[in-house]
Each structure stands twice: as structure tokens, then as C-alpha cells.
Amino acid sequence: MEIIIMNIVLLGGNGYLGRNFTEKIVGMNLEIDVLVLSRSGKNSLSKPQIENIAVDLNDYDAVKNSLPDQIDYIVDFIGRPEKDATQLRAINMQPVELMKRLAEEKQVKAMGMIGGVLGAKSFVNIKAEAIQLLKTSSIPLAYVEPTLVYGNGRQDSMTKMVPLLKFFGLFAKNMKPVDVNEVVSDLAIQLFKY
């Protein structure tokens, strides 16, 4: 019996959400190879199923040339708020456009993305615009739109707000913080149904 190994490409997957997602899917005991593409090619996760590739994620040809012929899933973990509108668009939309193009050319089973509903209005809006763009594709889209994500060792100024947001979350769902395990599990479940 031939074992079929799925190729999963993560764009920018060595940050907080990407690492947690990778640990989740590797822990699902699937026959997978996870290709993590980032500028640095460095990742704190070291497992046989994970290959880290340093590549300019704004260079379509460089990204395409670093991939195997067949990929099954592609997920974008790139994004952050920026004050400058040009920088905001470049950092958040260019990788989404690249992912959409690759997904369609490679005919992947599904694309994935993390949006957001809490934060700077410009950032929330650009993530919503990215999701809408990806929904225009013939390739299915799995996505989550969490509020503040916490857990698994995240310690920064935002996570200090978790107790307050948990309280406000009792009254307003868009304020309730979400454990990272819930976010990555939801994304994995949506992605692998295709």
C-alpha cells in the first residue's frame, strides 16, 4: 500500500500563530510535509516533517521555484498592523495575492488564512479585504477571524489585557479573547475538510 504524503505550505509560518498551527497539524498524526517559507528560513520548531525555506515572500517566482510540483494546502500567516497605508497593504495583501495565484496554478485542495476582528481599524479592514479577495477564487478558503489570541507562552503587552477582555467578552463577543489552541484547531478542521 502506497503512503500518500500531503504537502502543506505555510507562508510566514514561523511566528506565534504559524508555530502553534504547525504543532497542531504535526500532532494530528497525518502523513504530511510542512514547508515553512519565510524571509529568515529559521524556525524554533525542529521536526522531521518540517522544512524551513528562506525566500522573499514578495517574489512570486522565487516562492514558486522553492515549492514541489504538487502541494495540497497553502496557508498565509503573514500580517501585522502598520501606520503607513502603503506598508500596511504591502505586508498584508501582497502575500495574499501571491497565495491566491499559487493556489489556483497548483490547484490546491484549499487555502487558509487568519483574519481578525479586534485591533486597529486599518488592520481589521485590510484582513477583511484579503478574505473577500480569496473568496473570489475557485479554490476553497478556510479562515478564522479571532479577537486577541493568547496562550502557549505568549507574553506581551496585549496579553496583559486578557482578563479585562474576558470580562467584556461576556457582553460583547467581538471582545472575548481566544486561546491559540482553539484558533489553530478551528483553522485545521476547516482546511482538512477539503
C-alpha positions in Angstrom: 0.0 0.0 0.0 1.4 3.4 -1.0 1.5 6.1 1.6 0.4 9.4 0.3 2.1 12.4 1.9 0.4 15.8 1.8 2.4 18.9 1.2 1.3 21.8 3.3 2.9 25.2 2.5 2.9 27.9 5.2 3.7 31.4 4.2 5.4 33.1 7.2 4.6 30.2 9.4 7.4 30.6 12.0 5.6 33.3 14.0 3.3 32.7 17.0 0.2 31.5 15.2 2.2 29.6 12.5 4.2 27.7 15.1 1.1 26.7 17.0 -0.7 25.7 13.8 2.3 23.6 12.7 2.5 21.8 16.1 -1.2 21.2 15.9 -1.1 19.6 12.4 2.1 17.6 13.1 0.4 16.3 16.2 -2.6 15.0 14.2 -0.5 12.1 13.0 -1.2 12.8 9.4 1.3 11.9 6.7 2.4 15.4 6.0 5.4 17.5 5.0 5.1 21.1 6.2 7.1 23.6 4.2 7.5 26.8 6.1 8.5 29.7 3.9 9.9 32.9 5.5 12.5 35.6 5.0 14.8 34.1 7.5 14.2 30.4 7.0 14.6 30.0 10.7 12.0 28.3 12.9 12.2 27.2 16.6 10.3 24.0 15.6 12.6 21.1 14.5 10.7 18.0 13.5 11.3 15.6 10.6 8.0 16.7 8.9 9.0 20.4 8.9 11.2 22.0 6.2 12.2 25.7 6.6 12.9 27.6 3.4 14.3 31.1 3.3 12.7 33.0 0.4 11.5 36.5 -0.4 7.7 36.2 0.1 7.0 39.1 -2.2 8.8 37.5 -5.1 6.3 35.2 -6.8 8.9 33.4 -9.0 11.3 32.7 -6.0 8.4 31.3 -4.0 7.1 29.2 -6.8 10.6 27.8 -7.5 11.0 26.8 -3.9 7.9 24.6 -4.0 7.4 21.0 -5.1 5.3 20.4 -8.2 2.4 19.2 -6.1 1.1 20.9 -3.0 -2.2 20.1 -1.2 -2.7 23.2 1.0 -1.3 26.7 1.4 -1.9 28.9 4.4 -0.9 32.6 4.8 0.3 33.6 8.3 1.9 36.9 7.2 0.4 40.1 8.5 0.8 42.9 11.0 -0.6 46.4 11.6 1.3 49.3 10.1 0.6 53.0 10.4 1.7 53.7 6.8 -1.1 52.7 4.4 1.4 51.6 1.7 3.3 49.4 4.1 0.1 48.0 5.5 -1.1 46.9 2.0 2.4 45.6 1.0 2.8 43.5 4.2 -0.8 42.2 4.3 -2.1 42.0 0.8 0.9 41.0 -1.4 1.3 37.6 0.3 -2.4 37.0 0.0 -2.3 37.8 -3.7 0.7 35.6 -4.1 -1.0 32.7 -2.2 -4.2 33.0 -4.4 -2.2 32.9 -7.6 -0.1 29.9 -6.4 -3.2 28.1 -5.1 -5.0 28.5 -8.4 -2.0 27.5 -10.5 -1.2 24.4 -8.3 -4.9 23.5 -7.9 -4.5 23.0 -4.2 -7.3 21.5 -2.2 -7.8 24.6 0.0 -6.2 27.8 1.1 -6.1 29.1 4.7 -5.8 32.4 6.4 -6.0 34.2 9.8 -8.1 37.4 9.8 -9.0 39.5 12.8 -11.9 41.5 14.3 -10.0 43.3 17.1 -7.3 45.9 16.6 -6.5 48.9 14.5 -9.4 49.6 12.1 -7.0 49.8 9.1 -5.6 46.3 10.0 -9.0 44.8 10.6 -10.2 46.3 7.3 -7.2 45.0 5.3 -7.6 41.5 6.7 -11.3 41.6 5.7 -10.4 42.8 2.2 -7.9 39.9 1.9 -10.6 37.4 2.9 -13.0 38.8 0.4 -10.3 38.6 -2.4 -9.6 35.0 -1.5 -13.3 34.1 -1.6 -13.4 35.1 -5.3 -11.1 32.1 -6.1 -12.3 28.7 -7.3 -10.1 27.3 -4.5 -11.9 26.8 -1.2 -10.9 29.1 1.7 -10.6 28.1 5.3 -10.2 31.1 7.6 -10.7 32.3 11.2 -11.2 35.8 12.5 -10.2 35.8 16.1 -10.1 38.7 18.6 -7.0 38.8 20.8 -5.2 35.4 20.7 -3.5 34.3 23.9 -1.9 31.1 25.4 1.0 28.8 24.9 3.5 31.2 26.3 2.5 34.4 24.6 3.7 37.2 26.9 3.4 40.8 25.6 1.6 44.0 26.3 -1.6 42.8 24.6 -1.9 39.6 26.7 -2.0 41.7 29.8 -5.4 42.8 28.6 -6.8 39.2 28.6 -8.5 39.3 32.0 -10.3 42.6 31.1 -11.3 41.3 27.7 -12.6 38.1 29.1 -14.9 40.2 31.3 -16.0 42.4 28.4 -16.4 39.3 26.3 -19.3 38.3 28.5 -21.2 41.1 27.0 -19.7 41.6 23.5 -18.5 38.5 21.6 -16.1 40.6 19.5 -14.1 41.5 22.7 -13.7 37.9 24.0 -10.1 36.8 23.8 -9.5 33.4 22.2 -7.0 30.7 23.2 -4.5 29.9 20.4 -5.3 26.2 20.6 -8.9 27.0 19.7 -7.8 29.2 16.8 -5.4 26.7 15.2 -7.8 23.8 15.7 -10.6 25.6 14.0 -8.4 26.5 11.1 -7.1 22.9 10.8 -10.6 21.4 10.9 -11.8 23.8 8.2 -8.8 23.3 6.0 -8.7 19.5 6.1 -12.4 19.0 5.3 -11.3 19.6 1.7 
